[in-house]
Amino acid sequence: MPGGRRVDTPSAMPATPPPLRLATEPSRPLLDDEVRRVATRVVGHRAWFAPLIALLAAVVALADPEPWRVIAMSALATAVVVGAVLTARRARLHDLSPIEIRVNLAVMWVFQLGMIAASGGLDSPLVPILVPLGFVTGMLESDPRRVAAVVAVPVTLVIALAAAQTSGRVAGLTLAPLTAEGAPLRAGTTLWLETCVLVVVMSAGAAIGALVRRAVERVVHHALSARADQLQAWETHSRDLQRLGAEIAHELKNPLASIKGLSTLLARDPAGTRAHERLEVLRAEVDRMQAILEEFLTFSRPLAPLSLGPVDLGALAREVTALHEGVATSRRVQLLASGEAPEVRADARKLQQVLVNLVQNALDASPADGRVEVVVSTEHTDAVVEVRDQGQGLPAALGERVFEAGVTSKPDGSGLGLPVALAIARQHGGRLALLDGPRGGVRARLAVPLAGPPASSP
């Protein structure tokens, strides 16, 4: 804590480790890994549709049992079913690599177009499957240019099938039931119109798939960013605890040595003339150890959930000044509270803890016959409390480190008060800053949103 603004950090305190530099943005490999897991699940579920495709192939072969059609449909259907089952089994064992995903897409297009050509061309009942296949392509392929290149091939083949059917040069392409006498015949214009609609729908499906992929990537990106921020906060907290461990051990050595010495003297002369005095010193040392350990525990454990309710900051400021009136009088420091602000939705006990810490710092920093003011006001969407003292001001050597755990200029300070106060302010969605006063001293400025803390506050 800044306290008396003297930079006399104990020499036994370990050197401050360099700040952590964890990436706040998730790396691209992590993002690709998450998206690849989704792609693996999509490819793996293809096995559920393979039996349906095989059934359709069997129906087509029975409807038009030409030898070439039966052989082609049987071979293609068998290949589709076997490939889907093997891919699904492989997807259960591990995530597919980007190359495996692209190979699967190419194989799906080849076999699907082959089955459509063998089962009646554009009259095939398998034509609608091209639409979801375009969607899957857009979703699984990360590069939009590759999506366009992949979809351009089946689009070209569909147009070629339409040209072959309308020209009549490829005999036996259309299913026999559709060419039998009495079957409704479609004009070439109708077939070309249906082809155009199919091409547009296929392209739209691929575009929608690409949009879904980008949406998934954004969700994964936000999740990884939140995880990186949380890890950074916990890592920083852990480093602070490691540094404070050595300091706490050092701080406890002196009172423990005093307690040991006093207890030895009391054991030798329990009824001595100075027994009462020694017991008082012993109790004071125990109280000092307890205060050090309580501050350490407050910092080490996660912040407890907020107990929200309406809080009058003006009344809270007057209450805190009344609590410190005796200390201020004994140090000949004038302590005043003024100003009002609308009620805020906050945890009154925790805000009181912050103000108590700031007022104690201001009293410690103020000279005799000085003045400490606690001023409450409203600025835009915030309720603001400023604790102003007339001390020596912020030492340049501390700078932004005043909010680091363990940094203190008080000989008997733990350096935990301001970090805890800052954490409480942030938990309320607010801010805490130490600023230079206009006429010397320090302005400790606490801003709390009038709307209250975010709903996600711990």
Secondary structure, DSSP 4 states (H G I P E B T S, - for coil): --TT------TTSPPPPPPP---SSPPHHHHHHHHHHHHHHHHHGGGGTHHHHHHHHHHHHHHS--HHHHHHHHHHHHHHHHHHHHHHHHHHHSPPPHHHHHHHHHHHHHHHHHHHHHTTGGG-TTGGGHHHHHHHHHHH-S-HHHHHHHHHHHHHHHHHHHHHHHHT-STT-S-HHHHSTTPPPPPHHHHHHHHHHHHHHHHHHHHHHHHHHHHHHHHHHHHHHHHHHHHHHHHHHHHHHHHHHHHHHHHHHHHHHHHHHHHHHHHH-TT-TTHHHHHHHHHHHHHHHHHHHHHHHHHHSPPPPP--EEE-HHHHHHHHHHHTHHHHHHTT-EEEEEE----EEE-HHHHHHHHHHHHHHHHHHPPTT-EEEEEEEEETTEEEEEEE--SS---TTTGGGGGSTT--SSTT--S-HHHHHHHHHHHTT-EEEEEE-TTSSEEEEEEEETT-S-TT--
